[in-house]
Amino acid sequence: MPSNCLKTIKKLALKFLLLAGVLALLDIVYLYTLYPKDLEANCTLMQRSMMPVEQQADIVYLGESSNHAVADDEEDKRFISDMLQDLLPDHRIANLDKDACHAGIYYDILRNIPAESPVKTAIVTVNMRSFTAEWIYSSLEVPLRKEQVLMKKAPALYKRMLLAFKGYTHWTDEENAKIVRNALRKQKINYPVVQWKTASEWDKAVADQMNARGVSDDTISLATHYVKCFACDVDEDNPRIRDLDRIAKLCRQRGWHAVFHILPDNEDQMAALVGPELVDILRRNGQFVEQRYRAMGVTVVNNQGTVRDADFRDRDFPTEHYRQNGRQTIATAIAKTNIFHN
């Protein structure tokens, strides 16, 4: 190789090393100066990861609004995690819930819990609505994806650059609506009793039938949302299943007990508005989750069908927001698992 080429290569290598050194130095400076403030301002998820150490908790409870949504007229406004704490007085539970969270977010929270934490058990809420397109591509995902950037295992300065240049999945409301519509056309249903093969087809059929009977727009909206939220076949390719797989693996690696608890949905209202077939599909998907993770050594508490219509708080959208009896039912079922009594 000619000597001038060698000199050029050496100069480029030196410049590269110099640049890498400068970036490493800037990363260290940023890490110990502005990064903590950026975390505090832009990443409430990381704050949740620190709570088990601050509270010296041996159990962490990961959930979304199902944990803390209560009715104004209730005397007992305890969260599910509060009720569970009262049922397990020999343990200390850290509540790490956050609205609109799902298994992908729970994984990031769990993997950032410091090694020195006393955590022994992770209780993970499994919301069956989170497996379908309306939630996967919800507009509520955008701020969560933004927070996830700062949860990455990567240099602090690199994460800040991603944040500055919106290096995360984001979309406008119009783009979001289009993405959801297209996804519902691909949301398959493989159920012999149901003639429709996608959530989009079933959604349209329910709306047309109700319109023909003169049903109110509000009732039609509620019924079709049930279809959008639950008419699907959950399998191993679903992104939420991949997230739960990662959580199960992480818990094994860290020596934690994993408890997945499947939330009950309002099957009474679902059956009345759409039909028992949709309830059967929901239950089948719940059984898939239950069997998959029990085979992996996860403790699964399947609460499907345990809460009746009267104990659901919201009447105009298929949420998992419960009144006192519903929250108590869920907490009691979790508390009865053997891992808390050995």
Wavefront OBJ file of the C-alpha trace (Angstrom):
o trace
v 0.000 0.000 0.000
v 1.454 3.411 -0.944
v 2.770 5.461 1.965
v 0.436 8.389 1.223
v -2.580 6.056 1.574
v -1.311 4.835 4.936
v -0.880 8.415 6.111
v -4.439 9.247 5.026
v -5.845 6.213 6.861
v -3.912 7.112 10.007
v -5.170 10.701 9.876
v -8.778 9.542 9.438
v -8.400 7.044 12.269
v -6.963 9.735 14.514
v -9.808 12.118 13.693
v -12.337 9.362 14.351
v -10.763 8.569 17.721
v -10.678 12.258 18.581
v -14.359 12.649 17.665
v -15.278 9.544 19.686
v -13.354 10.929 22.656
v -15.073 14.304 22.431
v -18.508 12.633 22.207
v -17.706 10.397 25.174
v -16.619 13.434 27.201
v -19.754 15.375 26.222
v -21.878 12.373 27.182
v -20.270 12.247 30.650
v -20.764 15.983 31.137
v -24.400 15.782 30.029
v -25.019 12.672 32.157
v -24.027 14.476 35.362
v -25.440 17.928 34.581
v -28.576 18.260 32.425
v -29.618 14.609 32.045
v -31.217 14.254 35.516
v -33.353 17.354 34.820
v -34.359 16.000 31.398
v -35.342 12.707 33.001
v -37.435 14.468 35.630
v -39.150 16.663 33.037
v -39.678 14.112 30.270
v -39.723 10.632 31.758
v -42.113 9.771 34.558
v -41.515 6.103 33.711
v -37.948 6.232 35.026
v -39.237 7.730 38.269
v -41.422 4.652 38.637
v -38.413 2.384 38.156
v -36.741 4.055 41.133
v -39.743 3.686 43.474
v -39.088 0.079 44.601
v -35.729 1.148 46.047
v -37.133 4.320 47.624
v -40.035 2.404 49.189
v -38.060 -0.789 49.922
v -40.804 -2.781 48.230
v -40.583 -6.521 47.653
v -43.598 -6.457 45.272
v -44.173 -4.121 42.329
v -47.640 -3.650 40.833
v -47.679 -2.554 37.188
v -50.978 -1.369 35.775
v -52.826 1.327 33.889
v -55.928 3.304 34.838
v -57.746 0.131 35.905
v -55.769 0.327 39.131
v -56.676 3.854 40.193
v -59.990 4.679 38.438
v -62.723 5.017 41.083
v -66.306 6.317 41.132
v -67.102 9.648 42.811
v -69.941 8.180 44.887
v -67.911 5.355 46.432
v -67.004 5.334 50.084
v -64.028 3.037 49.521
v -61.731 4.688 46.996
v -58.773 2.383 47.476
v -56.898 1.325 44.352
v -56.532 -2.361 43.452
v -52.917 -2.154 44.635
v -54.050 -0.588 47.950
v -56.557 -3.382 48.517
v -53.881 -5.925 47.673
v -51.514 -4.306 50.159
v -54.141 -4.623 52.890
v -54.552 -8.312 52.026
v -50.784 -8.898 52.125
v -49.653 -7.030 55.266
v -46.338 -8.930 55.440
v -45.257 -7.465 52.102
v -44.585 -3.970 50.838
v -46.090 -3.111 47.442
v -44.880 -0.294 45.178
v -47.600 0.941 42.826
v -45.985 1.715 39.447
v -49.165 2.349 37.444
v -49.600 4.961 34.714
v -52.529 5.720 32.398
v -52.583 3.920 29.018
v -49.632 1.681 29.862
v -49.290 -1.834 28.475
v -46.795 -4.702 28.507
v -44.248 -2.865 26.331
v -44.088 -0.014 28.847
v -44.063 -2.376 31.837
v -40.997 -4.101 30.383
v -39.075 -0.819 30.225
v -40.058 0.043 33.795
v -39.019 -3.381 35.081
v -35.653 -3.550 33.328
v -34.684 -0.145 34.744
v -35.368 -1.112 38.355
v -31.954 -0.903 40.069
v -30.175 -4.164 40.877
v -30.043 -3.235 44.570
v -33.851 -3.155 44.870
v -35.501 -5.680 47.247
v -38.066 -6.692 44.596
v -39.010 -10.364 44.599
v -42.339 -10.305 42.723
v -43.626 -8.370 39.700
v -47.414 -8.247 39.302
v -48.205 -7.299 35.697
v -51.673 -6.235 34.550
v -52.755 -7.902 31.298
v -55.455 -5.847 29.601
v -56.963 -7.785 26.681
v -57.917 -4.526 24.949
v -54.236 -3.720 24.601
v -53.786 -6.565 22.081
v -55.904 -4.898 19.384
v -55.289 -2.154 16.833
v -57.247 0.610 18.585
v -54.826 0.488 21.520
v -51.623 -0.542 19.725
v -51.934 2.493 17.434
v -53.683 4.805 19.884
v -52.752 8.495 19.941
v -51.954 7.920 23.630
v -48.952 5.894 22.461
v -47.036 8.938 21.204
v -46.157 10.487 24.606
v -45.347 7.018 25.952
v -43.014 6.312 23.010
v -41.317 9.617 23.747
v -40.692 8.557 27.339
v -39.431 5.174 26.174
v -36.567 6.889 24.376
v -35.103 7.905 27.738
v -35.632 4.385 29.098
v -33.275 2.886 26.505
v -30.013 1.272 27.567
v -27.935 3.720 25.543
v -25.611 6.745 26.029
v -27.486 9.649 27.618
v -26.461 12.151 24.933
v -27.633 9.820 22.171
v -31.049 9.520 23.858
v -31.272 13.302 24.144
v -30.547 13.627 20.422
v -33.312 11.129 19.619
v -35.657 13.169 21.763
v -34.696 16.439 20.081
v -35.145 15.055 16.554
v -38.270 13.015 17.389
v -36.473 9.742 16.845
v -39.478 7.731 17.997
v -42.758 6.617 16.439
v -45.151 9.533 16.267
v -48.101 10.497 14.115
v -50.729 13.200 13.739
v -54.393 12.575 14.629
v -55.219 12.151 10.928
v -52.365 9.699 10.412
v -53.420 7.831 13.541
v -57.013 7.451 12.320
v -55.816 6.098 8.974
v -53.391 3.653 10.621
v -56.144 2.311 12.889
v -58.605 1.900 9.988
v -56.044 -0.041 7.955
v -55.067 -2.163 10.963
v -58.703 -3.097 11.689
v -58.984 -4.405 8.129
v -56.103 -6.760 8.952
v -57.333 -7.663 12.455
v -58.300 -11.265 11.683
v -61.074 -13.340 13.256
v -60.904 -17.107 12.860
v -64.122 -18.198 14.551
v -66.528 -20.495 12.673
v -69.696 -19.091 14.294
v -68.864 -15.558 13.077
v -69.289 -14.944 9.350
v -67.008 -11.926 9.283
v -63.266 -12.457 8.889
v -61.931 -9.093 10.120
v -62.796 -6.622 12.861
v -63.519 -4.008 10.198
v -66.164 -6.208 8.519
v -67.851 -7.059 11.817
v -67.714 -3.432 12.956
v -69.535 -2.273 9.817
v -72.119 -5.059 10.067
v -72.999 -4.179 13.668
v -73.329 -0.478 12.790
v -75.540 -1.222 9.750
v -77.801 -3.590 11.687
v -78.251 -1.161 14.576
v -78.866 1.766 12.231
v -81.591 -0.222 10.505
v -83.290 -0.783 13.884
v -83.093 2.912 14.770
v -80.650 2.421 17.643
v -79.124 5.617 19.061
v -75.721 6.791 17.835
v -74.246 6.513 21.330
v -75.261 2.849 21.619
v -73.947 2.094 18.128
v -70.635 3.742 19.025
v -70.338 1.652 22.192
v -71.206 -1.608 20.409
v -68.774 -1.038 17.558
v -66.022 -0.121 19.976
v -66.483 -3.511 21.628
v -65.887 -5.101 18.218
v -62.837 -2.963 17.499
v -61.381 -3.652 20.943
v -61.908 -7.418 21.181
v -62.523 -8.952 17.745
v -59.134 -10.457 17.017
v -57.095 -13.634 17.222
v -54.280 -13.202 19.732
v -51.268 -15.314 18.762
v -47.507 -15.345 19.251
v -47.006 -12.666 16.572
v -49.018 -10.074 18.488
v -46.700 -7.289 19.728
v -48.157 -7.488 23.238
v -47.352 -11.209 23.377
v -43.774 -10.407 22.406
v -43.698 -7.816 25.208
v -45.023 -10.319 27.759
v -42.450 -12.845 26.553
v -39.714 -10.321 27.294
v -41.155 -9.636 30.744
v -41.293 -13.366 31.566
v -37.663 -13.743 30.465
v -36.529 -10.653 32.387
v -38.188 -11.880 35.586
v -36.428 -15.253 35.242
v -33.093 -13.522 34.728
v -33.541 -11.339 37.790
v -34.912 -14.102 39.986
v -38.327 -12.475 40.405
v -41.674 -14.219 40.617
v -43.831 -13.068 37.692
v -47.588 -12.748 38.204
v -49.700 -11.888 35.151
v -53.265 -10.984 36.056
v -55.807 -10.815 33.244
v -58.374 -8.078 33.792
v -62.106 -8.800 33.496
v -64.021 -6.931 30.810
v -67.717 -6.114 30.810
v -68.890 -9.354 29.228
v -72.525 -8.693 30.201
v -72.666 -5.453 28.227
v -70.604 -6.960 25.401
v -72.992 -9.907 25.004
v -76.086 -7.691 25.141
v -74.823 -5.256 22.501
v -72.847 -7.494 20.121
v -73.521 -11.107 21.080
v -72.050 -14.022 23.041
v -69.712 -14.835 20.131
v -67.525 -11.838 20.961
v -67.369 -12.949 24.602
v -66.242 -16.397 23.432
v -63.457 -14.833 21.346
v -62.357 -12.732 24.324
v -62.288 -15.802 26.580
v -60.387 -17.828 23.979
v -57.723 -15.128 23.780
v -57.502 -15.034 27.566
v -56.987 -18.795 27.651
v -54.193 -18.489 25.083
v -52.401 -15.987 27.343
v -53.024 -18.113 30.433
v -51.734 -21.360 28.915
v -48.713 -19.757 27.232
v -47.339 -18.148 30.356
v -48.167 -20.896 32.814
v -46.020 -23.123 30.583
v -43.205 -20.584 31.087
v -43.507 -20.772 34.884
v -45.444 -17.519 35.277
v -48.263 -17.375 37.831
v -51.377 -16.378 35.880
v -54.516 -15.054 37.569
v -57.318 -15.079 35.008
v -60.099 -12.809 36.273
v -62.190 -12.950 33.098
v -65.896 -13.199 33.894
v -65.499 -12.427 37.598
v -66.912 -8.874 37.543
v -70.522 -8.228 36.547
v -71.958 -5.244 34.662
v -73.097 -3.381 37.807
v -69.501 -3.169 39.043
v -68.141 -1.402 35.958
v -67.906 2.357 36.392
v -68.061 3.644 32.797
v -71.149 3.184 30.630
v -70.152 4.812 27.329
v -66.859 3.075 26.439
v -65.445 -0.421 27.093
v -62.979 0.507 29.821
v -61.593 -1.652 32.632
v -62.648 0.840 35.306
v -64.318 -0.853 38.245
v -66.390 0.112 41.216
v -65.327 -1.002 44.699
v -66.618 -4.588 44.463
v -64.853 -5.124 41.152
v -61.517 -3.831 42.434
v -61.864 -5.957 45.570
v -62.617 -9.074 43.509
v -59.450 -8.594 41.468
v -57.239 -7.849 44.475
v -58.561 -10.855 46.385
v -57.894 -13.219 43.473
v -54.290 -12.004 43.185
v -53.731 -12.243 46.961
v -54.811 -15.896 46.981
v -51.962 -17.051 44.737
v -49.609 -19.535 46.380
v -46.426 -17.524 45.956
v -47.580 -15.091 48.663
v -48.289 -17.841 51.190
v -45.274 -20.164 50.988
l 1 2 3 4 5 6 7 8 9 10 11 12 13 14 15 16 17 18 19 20 21 22 23 24 25 26 27 28 29 30 31 32 33 34 35 36 37 38 39 40 41 42 43 44 45 46 47 48 49 50 51 52 53 54 55 56 57 58 59 60 61 62 63 64 65 66 67 68 69 70 71 72 73 74 75 76 77 78 79 80 81 82 83 84 85 86 87 88 89 90 91 92 93 94 95 96 97 98 99 100 101 102 103 104 105 106 107 108 109 110 111 112 113 114 115 116 117 118 119 120 121 122 123 124 125 126 127 128 129 130 131 132 133 134 135 136 137 138 139 140 141 142 143 144 145 146 147 148 149 150 151 152 153 154 155 156 157 158 159 160 161 162 163 164 165 166 167 168 169 170 171 172 173 174 175 176 177 178 179 180 181 182 183 184 185 186 187 188 189 190 191 192 193 194 195 196 197 198 199 200 201 202 203 204 205 206 207 208 209 210 211 212 213 214 215 216 217 218 219 220 221 222 223 224 225 226 227 228 229 230 231 232 233 234 235 236 237 238 239 240 241 242 243 244 245 246 247 248 249 250 251 252 253 254 255 256 257 258 259 260 261 262 263 264 265 266 267 268 269 270 271 272 273 274 275 276 277 278 279 280 281 282 283 284 285 286 287 288 289 290 291 292 293 294 295 296 297 298 299 300 301 302 303 304 305 306 307 308 309 310 311 312 313 314 315 316 317 318 319 320 321 322 323 324 325 326 327 328 329 330 331 332 333 334 335 336 337 338 339 340 341 342
